Amino acid sequence: MNATPFHDLDDYIALPRLGGLALSPDGRRLVTAVSALKEDRTKYQSALWEVDPTGERPARRLTHGPTGESQPVFTADGDLLFVAKRGSDDDAKPAVWSLPAAGGEARLLAAHPGGVGGVGAAARAAVITVTAAALPAATSTAEDHRLRKERGEKKVSAILHSSYPVRYWDHDLGPDLPRIYAAEPADGEPAGASAATATGKGSADGPDDGSAPRGTHRLRDLTPGARAALLEAQSDVAPDGSFVVTTWDVPEARGAVRMQLRRIDLADGTQTVLVDDPDADLGGPQVSPDGTLVAYVREQHSTAERAPRLWVEVVDAAGGTPRAVTRAWDRWPAQVRWLPDGSGLLVVADDDGRSRLFHVALDTGAVTRLTDEGALSDVVVAPDGSAAYALRSSYAYPAEVVRIDLAGLGELAEGAAPVTVLPGPAERPGLPGTLTEVETTTEDGVRVRAWLALPHGAGADSPAPLLLWIHGGPLNSWNAWSWRWNPWIMVARGYAVLLPDPALSTGYGQDFIQRGWGAWGGAPYTDLMAITDAVEQRPDVDASRTAAMGGSFGGYMANWVAGHTDRFRAVVTHASLWALDAFGPTTDAAWYWGREMSPEMALANSPHLHVENIRTPMLVIHGDKDYRVPIGEGLRLWYELLSKSGLPADDDGNSPHRFLYFPDENHWILTPQNAKVWYRVIEAFLAEHVLGEEPGELPPTLGL
């Protein structure tokens, strides 16, 4: 068979990647962002492409900026807004740019001294909102610019915190903190600005001191006292532009944080608390087409004994008592979108190894599955309700733009909504194998299913070595294409890759999650072993040559596997939890994990307590900028493998274990060339220990 992009890592990292979707208010224009490898092959850069909603015309590229464009949003007039850095200044900040519906060059709409984080627009009014981070002491963007300049000139990087958290995933929080602004036409200002002046260093409403970009809109602060309340906020603009509904972080005792919903009136910034539930977090707010209701997802707080629960609720946009819509539905809603007539909702939820689209009737809460194949995201709904559009992927193909026809919505059978793949910016890449589903029944009578990716040519006369890949989360599912953990690269090297959903996985009901809650080393582990046992019985799989891999919680489970069985020839653990008593207080959101991770749970489920039982060579991988699973976990794991495991280092310090360390990467290995090193080192490690070959060739960029 001809080589695929997965046979050569240079070809693989060059594959284009889609993200985000925006639909114009008239339903005639559909835009997505496409990330492509830059010429020097060290970074990805995104551009905006237009996809024909009718599927008749090929996709066309809209933007060619020097640093890329993202976050497309249409205004009520059909102008396309996006966030981009433009200008020759190395200190250029992201700003909001506008591409006129009538055509012409993009023009600067609004900038902020700290850069813009996001942009929103009303569907039926000339209202635009901007999210940007400001220093707490700044009372205007001009003052924010002055304070930043002083910090920069005096080389001050210190951040004084008075609340928690202090960092998130891969970045430090503060000293600037997000605010929501109304972007309003700047009377008397130039109609646009050249890229050369759009540095973002100055203030759109400040003095013309030569450093301020002069966009078409000024920024009016709607949340001057927000401080840390809008960290990672999710918000929606009412269709008539009169208000915004946003999540709002509320500090609690002992460093905890919960999310409430607030309404902010754009006329004067008046705030109204719509929903505040001390026992839940509230997210993903969506204002109804007539502006009278707000739909959102309620996540019931977990305890050490009880897993969280999620369902959709609605509340009056002026405030009142919330009404649960999907509380009886045994699935967890993710993205929620209104139908144009307000009669119901479209909801995306994990379901049996997919992430499907469902229709929820607002009056009865009745749920109908609309789609079957793939994992959907970024759903947008046509203004006439005739169709929805989404990005769809699976482990058979990366994200592509699809149209879901909604004609006869009330009469559609389960999974029967017609789905059409639209001509997009990228074609599906050829695969080096086939994808199938497998399942087994555990000793306690529970069904466990998985995806199995098999190389071409695998069979009884040529069985493939097996890689067990364990997903992170742990509240997660192997259902959508992954660029970071892509099984086809290993399939191209001849491995069969098993992608199971054990206990704690989403998409199989609340009881399936509860089975593993607070007992990570229990049902999740036995489920993984059961599905591995079943797959090893296949004639096209070589049960004598196996390995286990996992990242994040999957890395935790890989560590647990290593300490509880020697059935695998090698174990790869990435960004993994090792000592739970240390992880809990040092992760970026300690209050969340503290709800489940009691001292008793940590003692019963911590892999580090079983290090003496590890007799399998392990490849440890960690990024120094990982704030979700701090680098201390990887450092301690590495030292204890060398000093305490059943395969200790010899007197010269040599060990079968390896530690791949990335000083400038975070929880994920994102830069293209580091990603190549990640895959190549794993390949070499497995070739030595699973295939019994000489140590594989390492990337020359390691300098070894």
C-alpha positions, 0 to 999 in steps of 0.5 A: 500500500502507498505510504500515508501522511502517518508514515512520515512525521514531517508529512503528519505535522503538515496536515491542516487542522480545522477549528471553530465555526461561524455562520452569518445572520442570513445563513449564507456564509460559513467560516472556519479557521484552518491551522497550517504549518508555517514555512519554517515548520516550527509553528502553526498559523491559522487563517479563515476560510469560507465554506459554502453552506449549500455544498455547491462551491469549493471552500475559499481562503479569506485572510492571509495575515502575517501572524494568522487569524482566529475566533471568527464572528459575524456582526448583524450586518454581515461583517466578519470579525476576527482576532489577530496580531498585525503589524511589524512590532514584536510586541504586537497584541491581538486585536479585533479586526473587521472584514466588511461584508461588501468586500475590501481589506480588513480594518482595525476595529478595536484594540486593548493594551493587553491584547484582546482575548475574545469577541462577540456580536449580537445577531440582530443589532449593531452591538459588539463585545470584547473580552480583554485583560486589564490591570486591576488598578487601571480605570481606563485603557489609557491608564492600563497602557501607562501601568504596563509600560512602567512595569515593562521599563522597570522589568517588574514581573511580580504578581501579588495574589489575594485569591485562588487560583494563581495559574491555569493549565499552561499560563500564570494568572495575573497581574491583568485580569479579564473584563468585558467591554462594549465596543462602540463607534468612535465618533471622529476617529479614522475609518480604519487603521494600518497594520503598522500602527496596530500594535495593541500597545496603546489605548483605543480611548486614550490620548494620541501619544503615537502608540495607540492604535486608532480603530473604528471602535472605542472600548467601554468597560462593563465590568470594572470591578470584576477582578478574577470573576471572569477567568475562563468566562463563557458568555453570550450576547442577547440577539437584540444586543441589550445584555450579555449573560456570562459565567461569574466566578465566586470565591468560597471558603478554603480556596474553592470557586464556584460559577454563577450566571450574571446578566450585564445590561449593555446600556449602563453595565448594571449586573443581575445575578440570574442563577447562584447555586452553592452546590453547582457550577453553571456554564455555557449560557445561551440566550433564546432567540426572543431574548426571554430565556437563558439555557445553560448547563448545571454541573452538580458538585461532586463529593468524595462519594458521589460523582458530579451530574450535569443537565440543562436548565433554563431561567428567565432572562430577567431572573427567577427560578430555574427549570431543569430540562434534561435532569432525567436524561442519562447523558451529560450535555456539553454544547447547547444551542437554541432552535430559532423558534425557541421551541427546543434545543440542540445539545451535543453529548458524549454517547457510546464512543461518539459525541452526538447531536440531540434535539431536546423539546423545551416543554417536555424535555423529551430527547431525540438523537439526531446523528449517529457517526462521529463527534460533533462540536462548534454547532451553529444553527441556520436562522430559518431552522432548516439545518445545523452546521458543525465540525465533525471528526472521529478516529477515522478522520480529522475535523470536517464541516458538515450540514445536519438537515433538520427538516421534519425535526419532530418526526425524525427517527433516532439518528436519522437526521441527514448529514452532508460533508461540505467541501472544505479546506482539507481532504481526509488523509489516507489511513494506514489501517482500519478502525473497528469497535470491540467490546467485552463484559466484565466479571461484574456484568458491565459492558466495556467498549473500545475502538481498535485501530489495526494496520493493513495486513494484520491477520492470523499469519501476521498478528500485530503487537498491541498498544493499549492507549488510556485516555485522560480526563478521567471524565472523557471518552475516546470519540474525537480525532486527536492530533496530540495522541494520534493512533495512526502514527503507531498503526503505520509502524505496525501496531494495533492500537486499543482505545478503550472507555473504562469506568469514569468514561462519559457517554455510558450513563451516570452509573458507569461514571459512579463505578470508578468514582473515588476508586481510580485503581478499582473498576477503571483498572479492571475494565482496562484489563478486561478489554485488553484480555478480550482483544488479545484473543483476536488472531490478528493481535499478538498477545506476547508483544504488548505495551500500555500508554496514557497521558494525564489521568491516562498517565496516572492509570499507566503508572497504576498498571505498571505497579499492578501487573507485569503483563506489558513489555513497556509502559509510557506515561505522559504528564502523569499523576504519581503521588496523589497527596502531593498532586491534590494541593499543587494542581491549578484547581485544587478545590475541584480535585479536593471534592473527590480526592479525600485523604483516604482516597489518595491513600488507597489509589496513589501509584507511588505506593506501589513503586517497588512492584514495578518491573516494566521499563517505563518512559516518563514524559513531562513538560515543565510548564504543566500546571494541571499536573505539575512537574514535581509529579514527573520528577518524583516519579523519575527519581523513585523509579531509579531508586525504588522500583523493581528495575533500579538503576545500576551502580553507574546510573544506567536504567531501562527507564527513560525520562523525556523532559520538555522545559518549554512545553506544558500539559500538551506537547504542541510545537511541531518539532517537539511533537515529532521528538515526542513520537520518535522517542516513543517509537524507539522505546517501544521498538526496543522493549516491545519488538525486541529490536535494537534501540531505535534511532533517536531524533538528531535534534536531541543531540545524543 
